[in-house]
Amino acid sequence: SQRGTETVLVVEDDPSVRKVAERMLTRQGYRVVLAESGEAALALVRDERSAFDLIITDVVMPGMDGGQLASRLRE
């Protein structure tokens, strides 16, 4: 079976959901970076050393929701 090699950014405000997502993706071989908010995710993406192949985001989060984050990332 194939294993992932890509880097995935998981944006989730619930610590337990973040942990489960990290565990599942890491077991499949992905490099996982976690962010607890949309603002934290934007800061990571702005860091030119951080290149993500995929971003998985919660839709409902305090502050900036997943839709707003997606719009900001497209800019």
C-alpha positions as CSV (number, residue, x, y, z in Angstrom):
1,S,0.0,0.0,0.0
2,Q,1.2,3.5,-0.8
3,R,2.2,5.9,1.9
4,G,1.9,9.7,1.8
5,T,5.0,11.9,1.8
6,E,3.4,15.3,1.5
7,T,3.1,18.0,4.2
8,V,-0.4,18.6,5.5
9,L,-1.5,21.7,7.5
10,V,-4.4,20.8,9.8
11,V,-6.4,23.8,11.1
12,E,-8.7,22.9,14.0
13,D,-9.6,24.7,17.2
14,D,-10.5,21.5,19.1
15,P,-7.4,20.0,20.6
16,S,-8.7,16.5,20.7
17,V,-9.8,16.6,17.0
18,R,-6.4,18.1,16.1
19,K,-4.7,15.2,17.9
20,V,-6.8,12.5,16.1
21,A,-6.2,14.1,12.7
22,E,-2.4,14.3,13.4
23,R,-2.3,10.7,14.5
24,M,-4.2,9.4,11.5
25,L,-2.2,11.4,9.0
26,T,1.1,10.6,10.6
27,R,0.4,6.9,10.5
28,Q,-0.1,7.2,6.8
29,G,3.3,8.8,6.3
30,Y,2.3,12.4,6.0
31,R,4.3,15.2,7.7
32,V,1.7,17.1,9.8
33,V,1.8,20.7,11.0
34,L,-1.0,21.8,13.3
35,A,-2.6,25.2,13.8
36,E,-5.3,26.0,16.4
37,S,-6.8,28.9,14.5
38,G,-7.1,30.6,11.1
39,E,-4.8,33.3,12.3
40,A,-2.1,30.8,13.3
41,A,-2.5,29.0,10.0
42,L,-2.0,32.3,8.0
43,A,1.2,32.9,10.0
44,L,2.5,29.5,9.2
45,V,1.7,29.9,5.5
46,R,3.4,33.3,5.4
47,D,6.6,31.7,6.7
48,E,8.4,31.0,3.4
49,R,10.0,27.9,5.0
50,S,6.6,26.3,5.3
51,A,5.3,24.7,2.1
52,F,2.1,22.8,2.4
53,D,0.8,20.3,-0.1
54,L,-2.7,20.2,1.5
55,I,-4.5,22.3,4.0
56,I,-7.4,20.7,6.0
57,T,-9.5,23.1,7.9
58,D,-12.4,23.1,10.3
59,V,-15.3,25.1,8.9
60,V,-16.6,26.5,12.2
61,M,-13.9,28.2,14.4
62,P,-13.9,31.3,16.6
63,G,-12.4,34.4,15.0
64,M,-11.8,33.3,11.4
65,D,-13.8,30.4,10.1
66,G,-12.7,27.9,7.5
67,G,-14.3,29.7,4.6
68,Q,-12.7,33.0,5.5
69,L,-9.3,31.2,5.9
70,A,-9.7,29.7,2.4
71,S,-10.4,33.1,1.0
72,R,-7.4,34.7,2.7
73,L,-5.2,31.8,1.5
74,R,-6.2,32.4,-2.1
75,E,-5.1,36.0,-1.9
